[in-house]
Amino acid sequence: EDARRCYQDVTRWENLTWLDGFILLSGVAAQLVSGLLFVLMGSLCFLPFSVDKDINAAIEDGGLGGHPLNIVLPLGWAGCLIFFYGVAAHIVHSKMMGRRAQAEFSKRKYSQQPETEHG
């Protein structure tokens, strides 16, 4: 319970640094933008392809020219980069908050011990 309270305190918006907020908000924005890009502009991001087509067939014939990654168009690669930035930002933010909460928990635990034990 104390560890949970430390995590809640550390992750309150008013306790975040500007960098914490930037990482969090830019990661969220990246996830939203990539999702919207893939949904609303999917035909500009990916070639049309279905499992009944032959990967080795020419792109003009509905295939992928023998290269599975040909399905991703340049805008699709940009969307993937944006998406993976969002994932990385989420991981970084989560790790930073977890470590900060752990440090705060240790600090509170240490400060609550009687003086003879740590002094």
C-alpha positions, 0 to 999 in steps of 0.5 A, spaced: 500 500 500 505 504 501 509 503 495 502 504 491 501 511 494 509 513 493 507 511 485 501 515 485 504 521 488 510 521 484 506 520 477 501 526 479 501 531 474 503 537 478 509 532 481 512 531 474 518 535 471 517 538 464 521 533 461 517 527 464 511 531 461 514 532 454 515 524 454 508 522 456 505 527 452 509 526 446 508 519 446 501 519 447 501 524 441 505 519 437 500 513 438 494 517 436 497 520 430 500 513 428 493 510 429 489 515 425 494 515 420 494 508 419 486 508 419 484 514 415 490 514 410 491 506 410 491 506 402 497 511 402 501 507 407 500 500 405 499 496 398 493 492 397 494 485 399 490 479 401 493 472 403 490 469 397 495 473 393 502 471 391 508 475 394 512 473 389 507 476 383 509 483 381 506 489 384 502 490 378 498 483 379 497 484 386 503 481 389 509 484 393 514 483 388 517 477 392 519 482 398 514 482 404 516 489 406 514 492 399 507 492 402 509 498 406 509 505 402 513 511 404 508 514 408 507 507 412 514 507 414 513 514 417 507 512 421 511 506 423 517 510 426 512 515 429 508 509 432 515 506 435 517 512 438 510 512 442 512 505 444 519 507 446 516 514 450 511 509 454 517 505 456 522 510 458 516 514 462 514 507 465 521 506 467 523 513 470 516 513 474 517 506 477 525 508 479 523 514 482 517 511 486 522 506 488 527 511 490 521 515 494 519 509 497 526 507 500 526 514 502 520 514 506 521 507 509 528 509 511 526 516 514 520 512 518 525 507 522 527 509 529 534 513 529 538 508 532 537 503 526 540 508 521 543 513 525 
